[in-house]
C-alpha cells in the first residue's frame, strides 16, 4: 500500500503533439496558442496532467526533437513568452504540465555543435561523441558496424572537422556526450530554467541511450546486407546511465515538486527498470516501455494482408501483469497504448468496422489498471491510422529513410499498405476537431494530410452524441478519479482473471470492502467468457454497448469488442 499518494500517481495524463493539435494563427501548423484555446476541452475531458511534445527552436528534421535552442519557442509554435503563458493557463485550470526534455542529442544547428565541429581543440568538442573512423582501401569508413534507429549508420561524417560524430537517430541529431561533466551541467541549467518557469516535470526522451560503449568495438551480432547491426547493448541501458541520472536528481530534481517519466524503449527488462524508477534506488518516478505496442504482428508484417494480423491478447496480458508483479510496491508505472512514435491503437488492437465499440473497450482496459494512464491526443475520439495513397505523404524522417531504403525492391502497393499500417507518421496525424475543411484544425492547408475519415470521426460530432467514444472517455475518467476508485487502483493488486484466455482481457482490483472487475473482448466476433466471478451479482458501472449484456450463471456471451466495468460491495 502507498502510504502517501503523490499527485502524479492520481493523475490522468494526456499527450499533445503540438504541430498537429490545433492551429490558432492559421498557418497550417499547430501552435502553443492553439493548445491554450483547447485547454477547456481537456479540462472537460477530465485529464489533469498534460505532456507537451517539443516546441523549442528547431530545424524540425525530426518534428522538433532536434532542438537548436532550448530557451526559445520555435516561431512556428509562437513566441517565447507563450511558454510561460501555457504553463499558467494550465495551472489556472487545476492541471499540471510536463515538457518533453530531449537529453540524448541536439540539432546539428545548435550553437554547441556548431562550435564543436570547428576544430578538435574547441571547448565544446567533447560535448559530442567524435571519432576519426577508419580507412579501408583508401576509403573513409565509420568507426564500427553499429546501426542507428533510423535504418542507417549510427555515425555521420562531418567534412568540416574531417571526423565522424555519433548519431543514433537522424544525421541532423548529433548525440551528446554524457561522460562530459561540463555538458551535464549545461543540461541541468536548462532543466532548472523550465522548472523555475513553473513546469511540473519532464518526459525524458530517449533516456536509455545516454551512455555508450566507449571502446567503439564492432558488434558481434550478425550484420544486415549493408554490413550494419542494431545492437542495443552498445548504447542502451548501460551502467553509467544510472550515475548520470542520480546526479541529475541530486542536483536538480530533488529541489522541485516535479515528476519525471523516462522513455526507456523496449530493450530494458522489467527487473532492470527498477534501476531507473525504483522507490529505493531509482532517480526517476516512472518509465515508459514499448513492450505492449506491437502485439499484433504488424511490426514485421510487410507481406501480410491486414486481415492476417491478430492481436495476441494473452501476450498483452502477460506483459502488463509481469510489469505489475515486478514493480508493485517497488516502483510506479505509466500506462499507455501508443504515442507519437507508434501507429494508432485503434488500428493496432481495435477495428474500423467496430470503431465505437473497440475504442471504448481500449480506453476502459487502460484506465483502470495500476499506474498513471496517458491518453494520446485523438485516442479519445477513436482516431485511426492513415489512409494515404502516396508514399510521399509520409513526412516523418524515419519513415522516409525506410521507404528510400526498400522502395526499389518492394512493390509499391505492398509498401504503401505496410506504411499505412506501421508508419511513425500515424502518430503525427492532424487532430480531427470537426467535419469542416481541414478537420477544423486550421483554415490553411495543414502541414500533414488529414485522414480522410475526419467527417465521421471528429470532436464536434461526438460532443453531441451521448453514446460517443468521447463521452464514454469522460465518464470513465470521472469514475477513475473518484477517491474509492483511486484507492482500488493504486493500493490493491492488479489480478488477471483467466490469464490463458486469448480473446478476453479481464482483471480485478479488490479490497476487503469492494471490488471492481474489467471484462473486455479483443475480438471482432462473438466469444463466450466463462468464469466463477460472473456468479456473484454486480453493478455495471460502464458498458460499451447500449444494452446490458446478459450473464447466465458463470457464462457471458461477449459481442465484438464488448467491454464492461463491474462493481460489487464485499462487506454485506
Buried (B, 14 or more C-beta within 10 A) or exposed (E): EEEEEBEBBBBBBBBBBBBBBBBBBEBBBBBBBBBBBBBEBBBEBBBBBBBBBBBBBBBBBBBBBBBBBBEBBBEBBBEBEBBEBBBEBBEEEEBBBBBBBBBBBBBBBBEBBBBBBEEEEBEBBBBBBBBEBEEEEEEEBBBBBBBBBBBBBBBBBBEEBEBBBBBBBBBBBBBBBBBBEEBBEBBBEBBBEBBEEBBBBBBBBBBBBBBBBEEBEBBEBEBEEEEBBBBBEBBBBBEEBBEBBEBBBEBBBEEBEBBBBBBBBBBBEBEBBBBBBBEEEBBBBBBBBBBBBBBBEBEEBBEBEEEEBEBBBBBBBBBBBBBBEBBBEBBBBBBBBBBBBBBBBBBBBBBBEBBBBBBBBBBBBBBBBBBBBBBBBBBBBBBBBBEBEEBEBBBBBBBBBBBEBBEEEBEEEBBBBBBBBBBBBBBBBBBBBBBEEBBBBBEBEBBBBBBEBBEEBBBBBBBEEEEBBBBBBBBBBEBBBEEEBBBBBBBBEBBBBBEEBBBBBBBBBBBEEBBBBBBBBBBBEEBEBEBEBBEEEBEEBBBBBEEEBEBEEEEBBBBBBBBBBBBBEEEE
